Amino acid sequence: MGAGALALPAYASSHSDTASYAPIDPQHMSDTMRVLASDTFEGRAPGTQGEERTVAWLIQAYQQLGLEPAGDNGGWTQTVPLLRTQVGKPSVAKVSFPAETVSLEQNKDIYFSTNQAVKLIDIAQAPLVFVGYGVHAPERGWDDFKGVDLKGKVAIFLINDPDFEATKDDAAYERFNGRAMTYYGRWTYKYEEAARRGAIGALIVHDKPGASYGWETVIAPGGESFDIVRGKKDRPVLMQGWLSGDAANKLFTAAGLDLAEERVKARQTSFSPITIHNAGFSLKVPVKHVQVTSQNVLGKITGAKRPDESVMFGAHWDAYGMSTNAQGQTIIRRGAIDDGSGIAGVLEIARAFKAGPQPDRTVVFAAWTAEEPGLLGSGWYAAHPLVNLQKTAANFTMDVLQMAGPSRNGFMVGAGQNTVQDDVAAAAKKQGRTMQPEAMPERGAFYRADHLPFARVGVPVVAMMDMAGYPDLRKGGVEAGKAWLVGYMACYHQACDSWSADWDVRGAAEDVALLYTVGKNLAFSKNWPEWNHTSEFYGVRESSKAQRAD
């Protein structure tokens, strides 16, 4: 199918008006995912021909649906300046000890990239410092750094929070929400903290439970990285990456340390960083870099009564593009579910709104760029908004919807944060479903999708992410739901995240219908959802309360 061929079908409904997913159409969603995951779009990587085709297709879809442009200068897009880097083959990658040298093979022992516009990463004999979980959280009485000087050094981190593996005998026990990951557990935080402290590099020890994904997902980008174009005061570390569990154990053993023992020590408030004496990290690798212009694609329906107030629905259009596998074959990581499913949801919600009366508030429909490298497109928008975010009632984000059919349940990512989540739970009850707290909070899903930048500036958010637990399917129950999710996670960020005619998209449509129902109620009301007092985002929203007073 050519890039210009819009595959949105003629809108003859394929469901009854009483279906649990009405007015969302599963067939429309499937058709959208099929097109976005096709060869034409080349995996939808930012800054590529695949982006050009994706953006053009999305604009055409918005126009066909009858939306108004909501981007820069009255257009359909918002420009997002990105730095794209690609590391080459290293000539040096090792840690030198007095008695031995430990070689580090890219993709096997180590995975590294850079977000600096350099032609060469050249690190020679940099000291290594183990900083435990690398968390500085005064409000929780926790400081892993103890004033250590990281300038010019490579920091080694553990993934997740200090209490992820903690027992009742550990000082960290339940200090960071127990198994539910906080932002301190995310790899993005650890790289940011290393940069703030002047480190030249940051390496995270990989383990599948803590990261929530395997090594194959870590190395999937193939040495390519994206970041927002930054200034000198906001410069990231020169080298960022991961150590495989085996490589980390080897390094610690060579240094006379036991990584398992150090993990336990890192769960205590008494932990202090460990400089790995007589060890030097060296890496020499060429880098290609280019500044690219990417696009958020934005449409809207202007509110009839209060156009300065808004409700937002969003998903990310990007996936991982094309790369070469170990056999030298070109593969396309198509992102049919991640996040073609979310984009399909945004378009269906837009269609449903256009089929009804004009809302009182403005409704914004967003397709974000560069979510996969770290929420870059949505983060750029939150920092450079085109609507007043203090008067945005809620942001609804869809990222990875299930393709296994109608279910009895759904999962609330970051449950208990705000009142709009309560509204979603009430709407689910009317569908004959139950919303449950996410079953795998250690994955940190609340900090991994495009709603997060909006939460950080105070907008109440709901994230619909079906990787948050096993759906209790009406056909096959939890066992069938588990089989779907386990199978999907094997394809997470891989080439096999591709469209299938065998999907039962009604389950995804139910989830989209939930958000449509709650968003529609907000779009026709004067209500302002609120953050709960216990939420970390309560204060920033409260500070702009006067702007929302009638």
N, C-alpha and C positions, 0 to 999 in steps of 0.2 A: 504494500500500500504506500503510495507516495506521501511525502511529508505534508503536502497541502490538502490531502483528502481527509476531510473531517469525518470521523467515524461515529459521531454522536448520532444515534438512530432517530428516525421520526418518532415523536413521542406518543406512540400508542401504548397505553399502560399494559403491562404483562402481569398485573396482580389485581386482586379484588380490593375494593375500597376498605374492606374490613380486615385486610391482612395486617399482621403485627408490624410490618415494615412500611405500610402505607404512610405517605405518598411516595416513598423512595422505591425506585425500580431496580431490582437486582440485575436484570438483563442489561440495562443501561450501564450499570457499574461494571459488569463483566466486559462489555464492549470497550469501555474506556481503558480498562486495564490491558486488554488485548492489544490495543493500538499503542499505548505508551510503552509496552514491553516488546514491541516488534523491532526487527532489525533496523528499520528506518531511523529510530531514535537513538541507536547506538549506546544504550545504557544511560543516556541523559546526564552525562558528566558536565559540570559547569565549565564554561569557556571553550566548548567544543562545538563542532557542527551539530552534534546531538542536542546541545542546548538551543542553538538557533532554531532547529526544527521543533523542539518541544515548546519553546516560547511562542513561536508562530502558531502552533496548533492550539495552545491554550488561549491565545488572544482570539482566534477564530471561534473557539468554543464559547468564550464569554460573549462575543458579538452575537453568535447564533442564539444564545439564551436571552439576549436582550438586556444585558447588563450595561452599566455606564463605566467608563474608564475611571480608575481610582489611583493612578500612578503619578509619577513626576510630571508637572506642567500639563496636566490634563490628559496624559497618555495612559497606556495600559501597563506600563512597567515602571519599576523603581530601580535605578542603577545601583549596583552593589560592587564596589571595587575590591577585587580579590587578588592575592598573590598565589600563584600556582608554582610549586616546586617539585622537582623530580630528582632524587638522588641516583647516582650511577653506581658502578661497581667499585667497592673500596680497594685501595692498594694496601691499606693498613687497617686492621680492626682487631685489637687485642688488649689484654690487660697484662702488664709485665710485673712479675714478682722477682725477688732476688734469686730464687731457686728454679723458677719455671715461668713460662709464658703461656697464657691461656688465650688461644685464638677464638675469635667470635665470628661465626659465619652468618651473614645476613639471611634472614628468614628461617634459619635453623636454631641458632643460639641467641640471636639478637634481631630486633627489628627497629630501624631508626629512620627518621625523616627530619626535615627542617622546615621552619616557617620564617626563615630569614632569607633575604634576597642576596645570597652569596653565590660565588662560582665554585667555592671549595669549602668543605668542612675540614679543618685541619686542627686537630686536637692532639697535643703531644704530652704524654705522661701527666695527664691531669689527675690530681688526687681524687679518690673515691670516698664518699661519705654516706654511710647508711643512716637514713633519717627516720627509720621506722615507717609509720603511716604518713609521716610528713604533714601533720595537722597542727595548725595554730588556731585554737578556738577558745579565746579567753572566757567567753560566756559559758563554756562548758568546763572550765577549769583544766584546759588541756594545752600543752605546748611541747611538741616533739623536738623543737629546734634548740631550745635552751641557749639562744644567742650565738649559735655556731656560725662561723664565717664560711659562706658557700661560694664566695667570689672566685671564679676561675676553676671551680671544682665540678665534678659530676655527682649529683645526688641520686641515691638509690632508694626507691620507695616500695612499700607494700601497697597492694591495691585494696580498695574498700576502706571502711572505717575501723578505728581501733577496737571497737566492740564486736566486729563481725564474727570472730572466732572466740570471743571472750567467754570465760566461765565465771561463776560467782566468786571465785578466788581472785579475779583480776580487777584492778582498779577501773578498767574501761567498761566493765559489765553494765550494759544498758545505758551507758552515758551518751551514746549517739543513736538513740532510737532502736537499739537492739539489732535485729536482722534487717530492719528497714534502712537502706542506705541514705545518708545525707549527702549534700553536695561535697562535703569533705572527702568522701570516698571515691569521687569521680576522677578519672585520669586527667580531665581538663583542669580541675582544681590543682592537682599535684604539679602539672607543668606550669601553671600560673604562679604557684607559690615558689617554685624553683627560680622562675624568672625574677620575681619580686626580690629574691634574696641574692641575686647576682650570679647564680650558677651558670656554668657554660653548657651543662647538659643535664638531662633528667632521664632516668631509666626506671621503669616500674617492673617489679617482679611479677610475672604472670602466673596466676593459678586460676583454673576454670571456675571453681565455685565463687571466688572473690570477684572475678571479672564478669561472670555470668555468660561467658562465651569462650570457645576454644582458641587455640593458637592460630588455627586456620583463618579465623576472623581478624585477628591482630594483623596478620601479614597480607590480608586481602588487598589493601590499597597499592601494593607493589612499589612502595617507596615514594608514591605521589602524595602531596599534601596541599591543602588550601588554607588560607587564612585571610582575614580582613587586612587590607593595607594599613599598617600601623606606623606611628611615629616613633622617634627614638626613646621617648619616655615610657613607651608601652611595648618595648621590644621583647619578643619571646626568647627562650633559650636557643642557643645555636643548634643543639642536637637534642631531640626528644625521641623516646622510644620505649621498648620493652625488652626485658631479659626473659628467656624461657625459664621455666622452673629448674630444669636440669642444669642450664648454664649458670644460673644464680647459685645453685648448690655447689657447683664446681668452684666458682669464684670464692665463695665464703670458706669452703674447705681449704683452698690454697692460701687463704689469709689466716688460717687457724681458727676459724669461727664455725659454729654450727647454726645454719639458718633457722632450723626448727626451734632451737633455743632462743635465738634472737627474736623470733616472732612472739614468743611468750613474753619476753622482756619488753617488747614494744607495746604491750597491752597494759603497762603500768605507768602511772604518772611520773615515776622516778626515771623513766627511760631518758637517756641522753644519746645524741648522735655518736656514731662510731666512725672515726676516721680509719680507713683501712690502710694501715701503715705499710710502707715499702711497696705500694701498688700504684701503678700508673696506667691510666686509660688512654689509649691512642686510637685515633680514627682519622683516616685521610680518604676523602671521597669527593668526586666531582659532583656539582649540582647544576642543574638547569633551572632557570627561573624566568617567569614572565608575569607581568601584571595583566590581568584579564578583567574585562567588564562583564559581570553577570547581571541577571535580572530577576527581581521578584515580579510576579504577574498579579495585578490587582484589579478587581472589578467591584462594583457596588450597586446597590439600589438606594437612592437618596431617600431619607425619611421625609414623610409628608408633614409631620407636626414638629419634630425635634431633630432636624437634620444634623445638629452639632453633637448629638449623642449617637452611640454606635454599638453594634453587636458584631463580632468577628468570627468567621469560620476559616480555618486554615489547614494546610497540609503541605508537605514539601514535594516538589517535582523532581528533584535530583536523585540520581542513583550513582553507581560507581563506574559507569562507562565501560570502555574496552581495555583489556590488558592481555598480556601473554602468560600462559601457564608454564609449568615446569617442562612440558613437552614441546614448548615453542609454538603452541597453537594460540590463535587469537580467540579470546572468550569475551562474551558480553554479559556483564552483571546487570540484568534487566530491571530489577526492582519492581516486579509486577505487583507484589503485595506491599513492599517497602519502597516507595509509598504510593504506588499507583492506586492502591485501594483508597488511600486518604484523598487523593485528587479526585477520584471517582465520586467520593462522598461529597466533596465541596461542590462539584458540578451538579450533583443530584439535589443538594439543598438549594442551590441557586435556582434550579428549574422549578422546585416546589414553591419557592417564594414568588417567582415571576408568575406562577399560575394563580396566585391569589391577589388580594388587595395590596396596595402600597403600604409598607410598614410605617409606623410612626417614627421610629428611629432608623438611621442609616444602617444598612447591613453590608458589611465588607466581606469579600471573598478573596482569599489570599492563597497563592501558590508560591511557596518560598524556595529560593535557591540555597544550595550549599548547607543543608542540614547535616548531612553525613560527616563533613569535616569538623562539626562543632557548632551547629545552630547559627551559622554565620548570616544567612539571609534574614531570618526572623530577628536575630540580634541587631542587625543593621537597622531594620525597620523600627524596632523598639527604641533605638537611639536616635533615629531620624524619622519620627512618625509623620504620617500624612493625614491622620485624624487625631483628635485630642484624646490621648489614652486615659487621661483623668476622667473623661466622660465616656469611656468604653465600658459598657455594662459587664461584658464577659468575652473571653476568648475561648473558642471551642476548637481543639486540635484533634485531628485523626491521623494515626500513624500505626500501620499494621493491623488490619481488620481480618477477622477469621473467615475462612472459605469452606467451612464444614457444615453449614446449615443452621436452622433455628436452634436457639438454646434457651435453657431455663434461667440462665444467670448471665451476669456481666461483671466486670471487675473495675473498681474505681481506683485509679492510680493516684497515690497520695491522698487517700481517703481522710476525711475529717478536717480538711484545710479551709473550706469555705461553704457558704450557703447554696451556691449554684450547684454544687455536688449533691446537696440534699434534693434539689429540684429534679436532677437527673434520676435519682433513686426513686422518687415519687412517680416520674413518668415511666420508668421501667416496670413498676408495680402494675400500672395500667396496661402494660403489654403482657402481663402475666409472667414477669421475670423478676429476679432479685439481683440487686447490685451488691457485690461483696467487696471488701477491701482486697487489694491486689494480693495474690497468693505468694508472690515471689518478690517481696519488697527489697531483698538484698540486691536485686538487679538495678535498683536506683532509677526505675523508669521515669519517675517524676522529674528527674534532672537530665533526661536524655532526649527530650522532644521539643518541638518549636513553641510550646506554650510557655516554657521556662523564662525566656526573655521578657514576656509580658507579665508574668508573675513577679519578676524582680522589680518592675516599675509599678506594681500595685494592682494590675488588672486581675480580677478573679478569673480563674481558668478551670477548664475541665479537659482532661486528656483521655481520649478513647484509644486504648492500646490493648489489643487482644492477645499480646504476648505476656500479659500480666497474670495469667492463670489458665487452668484447664476448663474450657467451656463444658457445661453440663448439657450435652446435645439432646434434643428431643428424640433423635434417632441414634441410639447407641450410648447415651449417658456420658459420664465423666471419662470412662475408658476410651470411648471414641474421640472425645475432645482432647484427651491426653495424646492419643496417637496422632491427631492433626498437629498439635503444637510441637511435639517432639520432631515430627517430620519436617515441619516448617523451619524449626531452629537449625536443623542440619543444612538448610539452604539459606540461612540468614546471611545476607551480604555476599552470597555466592551466585554463580551463573544459573543454578537451578531455581532461583526465585523468578520463575517464568510463568506466563499465563497458561491455564489449563481449562479445557472445555468441560472437564469433570467437576469443577468447583460447584458447590452449592452456596451461592452468594447471598442467600436470604439471611444468613446470620449476620453478615456485614451490614446488610441493609437495615436490619433491626437496630443495630448500634447507631447507624447514621440517622435513622428516624428518631431515636431518642434525643440526639443533639438538636435536630431540626425542631422537635416539639418544644424543648426548653428554650432554644434560641428564639423561636417564633413568639413565645409568650413574652420574652423580654423585649422583643422588637416592637410589640404592641402595648407596652406598659411603661410606667414611670418608676418601676422597681430598680433598686441598685443592690445587687448581691454584695455580700460582705465577706471579708476574711474572718475566720475565727480568731479570737484573742490569742490562742496558743500558736497560731501560724507565724512563721518567720517573716511573712509578707504583710502582716497586719499593719505595722507601723507606717510603711510607705504609702499605703492606700489611705490610711486615716489622715495623713498629713495634707491630702488634697480634698478632704471631705467638703470643704466650703464651696468648691467648684460644682458640686453635685446638688447643692441645696436649691430647692424651688424658689 
